[in-house]
Amino acid sequence: MARTRAVRTVRKISLAVAALVCLSVLGAWLWIRGLRKPKVRVVDIRLQRFASRHVDLLVELAVENPNSVGMELDGLEYQLWVDGRELGVGKVVPPLRVEAAGTSVVRSTVRVRYMDAARTIFTEEAIRKLDYRVFVRSTFRALGMDVPLEVTRTGQIVPLRVPIWRPKALRASPEKPGTFEVVFDIRNPADVDLPILGIIGRVKYGDEVLVAVNRQEIVTVPAGGSQELAIPVKLSLGVMFRALAGALSDEHRLKFEGQVKLEPVSLIRRRTPGEVPK
């Protein structure tokens, strides 16, 4: 008799637990059904650096959480098209948490081949607007489950005129005897200033590497203007003697391989460096 009661009690407990599990699953399903996916918008697309073979764009995306609970995104990947041409892919790898009813801004770099950039981001034509498209793919977690997110955003950018930079001379410094400098000629035909933060690379004479260049925090080249930039360098004895003897005076044989880093210049709207977006 006692054993029968115990069995009945166990069955009742089992049924109660099963009912609770079913209710929990049903509640989770209803909660997920009512969960709204995050919203993604493009904050800015900015030119960050350019080199002889590639251009780096800094893409800023805002992820908005319309729900009353926080969300975690495991990762985010996007593709960027400009003027119908796929330029590259950007990734945000670290986990991202977006608080309830909050917004988080994510930034990542897209590397674009210079030839592709020259056809889109840079142009020799009069300033005109170009269409861009950003396709975003991500997942966010809810109750231990992965909920996929795919969204496309479109807009327009204003391209820049092609900047030109080249080494002009390798000479003894007129201000500091015994030292040498590389003189760069930088031209900015765009209608916005180019704030240069650094130049890194190497100067060649034909196919021969003469000297490495690494200089930070330099100069702003004004819109429509040019700037002559002299950077101190250390030369080997052989290169130094050749420079003093005038054997490296053919400026057409001087080449620069490297990159120019900028304080990012907005392509979506014109802003001065450091200005906070509205």
N, C-alpha and C positions, 0 to 999 in steps of 0.2 A: 504493500500500500504506500509506504513511504517512498519506495523507489518510483512508483507511478507518479506521485506528486512531484518528485524531483525532475522526472523526465518532462512533465507538463510545464514546470517552471522554466527549464532550460529552453523548451520550445517557444514559450512566451518571450523570453529574453531574446532569443534568436530572431523571432519575428519583429520585435521592437527595434533591434539593431538593424535589420534589413530595411525596415521602414524608414529609419533615420538616414541610412545610406542612400536610399532612393530619393528621399526628400532633399538631401544634400546635393546629389547629382542633378536633380531637377532644378534646384535653386541655382546651382552653378551654370547649368545650361541656360536658364532664363536670364541670369546676370550677363553671361557672355552675349546672349542674343541682344541684350540692351546696351552692350558696350559699344561705344562709337570709336571708330578708328581715328588715329591721330591725323592732323592736317599738316601738310608740308607746303611751305612757300619759299620762293627764291628771294633771299635778302639782297644779295649782290653777286656779281661776277667781276673779278678784278684782275688786272695784269700785275703779276708779282715779280717775275724776272724774265729776261730774254737772253738767248744765246745764239750762236751761229747755227745750231741744229734743232733747237727746241725753244718753246715758250711755256712758262708755268702760269696757269690761271688759278686764282684762289676763289673757290666757290663757297658761298655762305648760304646755308639752308636753315630755316626756322621750323622746328617741330613743335606743333601745338597739341596739347592734350585736352580734349573737350570733356573728359570724364571727371568724376568726383573722387577718383582714386588714382594713385601714381602708377606709371607704367615704366617698364624697362625694355629698351630696344637692344637686341643682341648685336646688331650691326646694321650698317646702311650702305648701300651701293647705288650709284647713279651714273647715267650716261648723258653726255652733253653733245647736242647738235647745234651748229650755227649755220644758217643759210642752207639748210638741208644737208650739211656735211657732218658726219659723226667725227668729233674731234678727240674724244677720249673718255676714260672711265675714272671716277673718283670713288674712294672708299673711306668710311668712318668705321674703324675696327673696334675700338674699345666700347664696352657696354655704356649705354646712355640712359639715364633715368630722367623722366619728365614728370615733375610733380603734378598733383591733381590740379586741373584748370590752369596749368602753367605752360611756359614756353622755354625751349632750350635751343640755342643757336649752335650748329655744328659747322666746322670749317675743314676743308681738305683741298689738296692741290691736284689739278688735272694737268698732266704734261702733254703738250701738243707739239707735233712736228712743225718746224719752222715753216716749211712749205705750205702746210695746211693753214697755219696762222696767217701767212702772207696773203692767202686767198680769202680770208674771212676777217679775222680780228684786225689785221693791218691791211691798209688799202692805199693805193696811189690815187684813187678817185676822190672826188669831193665827198665830204662827210655825209653819210646816209645811214639810215637805221637798218639793222639786219634782224631777222627773226631767230630766236633761239628756242630750243626745246630741251627740257631736263626730265628724264624718266627715272624715277626713284623706286627702288625695291628694298624692302626691309621686313623685319618681323618684330613683334613685341610680345611680351609674356603676360598672360593673364591666367591665374590659378594653375600655374605650371604648364600651361598649354601655349604653343606658338601660334599666333594669329598673323597671317601674312598681310603685307601692305604693299600695294603698287599704285603709283600715282604719276601723272604727267603734268608738268607745268610749262607754260609757254610765255614768251615776252619778247622784248626787243633790246638790242644793244646798239651803241653808237661806236663804230670802229675807229681806231686810231690811224693816223698816217705812219708810215714805216719809219722808225728811228734808225739812224745811221751812226755807227761808232767804229773807229779804226785807229790804230797807232800811227802817229804822224812822224815821230822822230825818236831816236835814242841819243841822248846828249848828256854832256857834263852839266851839272846844275850851275846856273849863273849865280845863285845865292849862297850855295854851300860848296866851296872848292873841295875837290877830291871825291865828291859824290856824283851819282848819275840818276837820271830820271827818264821815264817813258812818258812821252807827250801824246795824249789821246785827243782826237777831234770828235766831239759828240754833237750831232745835229738832231733837233727835235722839230719836225714839220707839223706835229699835231697841234690842236688848239687847246691843249691842256699842258700844264707843267709836268715834267718827268722828274720826280724826286729820287735821285740815285743814292742808294744806301751802301753799295759796295761793288767792286769789280774784282773778280777772281779768275785766273787763267794763266796763259803763257803767251809771250810775244815771240814770233818766229820771223826769221829772215829767209824768205823762200821756204825750204823744207827744214831749215836748221832752227832748233829751239834756242833762243838767246837768254831768256830770263823769265822767271815766274813772277806773277803779279798777284798780290792779295792786299787789297786796301778797302777799309770799311768807313762808313759815314763820310760821304764825299760832298756832293753838290746837287743842286736842283737846276736842271736845264729848262729855261723858260719856254713857254709855248711859242712855236714858230721861230725859235732862236737856236744858237749853237754855243758850245762851251769848249774851251781848250783846257784840258785837265792834265797836270803834270804830277806823276806818281813816283816817289823815290824808290829805287831798286838797287839790289846788290848784284854786281856783275862779276863773273870769273875774270881772271887776269887776261886771258886770251881775248874775250869779248871786249874787255875794257880797252885794251891796246888797239883793237880794230876800230872801236868807236872813236877813240882819240885821233886815229889816223884817217878818219873819214871813210873807211871801207864799208860802213853800214849806212851810208847816206841816201841810198835809193829808197825813198819812202814808199814807192809802189810795191816793193818786195817785202815790206813789213806787214805782218798779219797778226791778228789776235784770235786765239782760240780760248774760249771761256764763256763766262756769263756775267750779265749785269743785273744786280738785284735792286728792285725798286721798293719804295714804300707803296703798297698796292694802289693802283689807279683804277677807279671805277669805270666800267664799260656800260653800266646800266644808266647811271646818271652822273653828272659832273659834280664831284665834291672835292674840296681842298683837303690835303693830308691832315688827318687828326680830327676832322669834323665828324660829329656824331650823327648817324642817320636818324631821320625823323620817323 
